[in-house]
Amino acid sequence: MGYGYLNKIIGTTSRSRLNELRKSSASTVFTNQYFGNGSFTNDGVDFVNSTQNEKVVYYIGGIKYTDYYTQYYPYSSYDTIPIGLENLF
């Protein structure tokens, strides 16, 4: 039963926040370099939906970030979870 969305924010930025999830590790293995299990309710990298050297999907503070590594320049997009009245109960 949905009542619509109260808010949702999307956009792009040139500033990545991925370093906030970096572990103190000398490993060169991507999955060992960052905290995992990322979701809207858990800060971390979503390794399942990430592709090393192409895009990295991660979550910080309930915001989904996707860093894209393109041929010309890297950029990030962000997306918040839509909060509807049904999510309050």
Secondary structure as GFF3:
##gff-version 3
##sequence-region A 1 89
A	DSSP	beta_strand	5	7	.	.	.	ID=ss1
A	DSSP	beta_strand	10	13	.	.	.	ID=ss2
A	DSSP	three_ten_helix	18	21	.	.	.	ID=ss3
A	DSSP	alpha_helix	30	33	.	.	.	ID=ss4
A	DSSP	beta_strand	44	45	.	.	.	ID=ss5
A	DSSP	three_ten_helix	47	49	.	.	.	ID=ss6
A	DSSP	beta_strand	55	60	.	.	.	ID=ss7
A	DSSP	beta_strand	63	69	.	.	.	ID=ss8
A	DSSP	beta_strand	74	80	.	.	.	ID=ss9
A	DSSP	beta_strand	83	84	.	.	.	ID=ss10
A	DSSP	three_ten_helix	85	88	.	.	.	ID=ss11
###
